Amino acid sequence: MITIDLASTIPLASQIERALRHAIASGELEPEQELPAIRQLAGDLDVNFNTVARAYRALESRGLVQTSRGRGTFVTASVELDDVRALDRALANIRHALADARLAGLGKQKVEEILTQESAALWHG
């Protein structure tokens, strides 16, 4: 479910958070589903448990998961875009991703192909 790139300039906690957000958005992780324990996921990914804890806190601050002491961390939402700030954040991320794609030398047609493939995978068709 989660892969991280140790050579990436993106912080590990952000990579973990993004992977889990994607899993929630795609339905791979469903509401009320329990996430792996922080120490377990840290061990699986071979990262410090504080890194995973930071990712979980970021997801909790967005209202996507809820942590209950002694019980674990559970998915609380399947879709994040329920307010204007979330929509603004999503649009900003899309703009940044498109700019990065252009700077990487990808043509418009290739970007559109990628967007079509990724949206089909996310929305299952």
C-alpha positions in Angstrom: 0.0 0.0 0.0 2.7 2.5 0.9 6.1 2.9 -0.8 8.6 5.6 0.1 11.5 6.9 -1.9 14.5 7.5 0.4 16.2 9.5 -2.4 13.3 11.9 -2.8 13.5 15.5 -1.7 9.9 15.0 -0.3 10.0 14.4 3.4 9.2 10.8 4.4 6.3 11.9 6.6 4.8 13.7 3.6 5.3 10.7 1.4 3.5 8.5 3.9 0.7 11.1 4.3 0.2 11.4 0.5 0.1 7.6 0.1 -2.5 7.2 2.8 -4.6 10.2 1.4 -4.5 8.5 -2.0 -5.6 5.2 -0.4 -8.5 6.9 1.3 -9.5 8.8 -1.8 -9.4 5.7 -4.0 -11.4 3.7 -1.5 -8.5 1.3 -0.8 -9.0 2.4 2.8 -12.6 2.7 3.8 -14.3 4.7 6.6 -13.9 2.9 9.9 -11.0 0.8 8.7 -8.1 0.7 11.1 -4.7 1.9 10.0 -1.6 -0.1 11.0 -0.2 0.9 14.4 2.4 3.6 14.2 5.3 1.4 15.3 4.2 -1.4 13.0 4.1 0.8 9.9 7.4 2.4 11.0 8.9 -1.1 11.2 7.4 -2.1 7.9 8.8 1.0 6.1 12.1 1.0 8.1 11.6 4.6 9.3 11.5 6.3 12.7 8.1 5.9 14.4 8.0 9.7 14.8 7.9 10.0 11.0 4.8 7.9 10.8 3.3 9.7 13.8 3.8 13.0 12.0 2.0 11.6 8.9 -0.9 10.3 11.1 -1.2 13.7 12.8 -1.4 15.5 9.5 -4.2 13.2 8.3 -6.0 13.7 11.6 -5.7 17.5 11.2 -7.5 17.2 7.9 -10.2 15.1 9.4 -9.4 12.0 7.4 -8.5 9.8 10.4 -9.1 9.8 14.1 -6.8 8.3 16.8 -8.2 6.8 19.9 -5.7 6.0 22.7 -5.6 2.3 23.2 -7.8 1.5 20.2 -5.8 2.7 17.2 -6.2 5.1 14.3 -9.2 4.8 12.0 -10.3 6.3 8.7 -13.1 8.7 9.3 -13.7 10.1 5.9 -13.8 8.9 2.3 -13.8 12.3 0.7 -11.9 15.4 2.0 -13.5 18.1 -0.2 -16.2 19.2 2.1 -15.1 22.8 2.5 -13.7 25.7 0.6 -10.2 25.4 2.1 -9.9 21.8 1.1 -11.0 22.7 -2.5 -8.4 25.5 -2.6 -5.7 23.1 -1.3 -6.6 20.5 -4.0 -6.5 23.1 -6.7 -3.2 24.4 -5.6 -1.8 20.9 -5.5 -3.1 20.3 -9.1 -1.5 23.5 -10.3 1.8 22.6 -8.7 1.7 19.1 -10.2 1.0 20.5 -13.6 3.8 23.0 -13.3 6.2 20.3 -12.2 5.2 18.1 -15.1 5.9 20.9 -17.6 9.2 21.7 -16.0 10.1 18.0 -16.2 9.6 18.2 -20.0 6.3 16.4 -20.3 4.1 17.5 -23.1 0.4 18.4 -22.7 -0.7 15.1 -24.4 1.4 13.0 -22.1 0.1 14.9 -19.0 -3.5 14.4 -20.2 -2.8 10.7 -20.6 -1.4 10.5 -17.1 -4.4 12.4 -15.7 -6.8 10.2 -17.5 -5.1 7.0 -16.2 -4.8 8.3 -12.6 -8.4 9.7 -12.4 -9.7 6.4 -13.8 -7.8 4.5 -11.1 -9.0 6.9 -8.4 -12.7 6.9 -9.4 -12.7 3.3 -10.7 -13.5 4.0 -14.2 
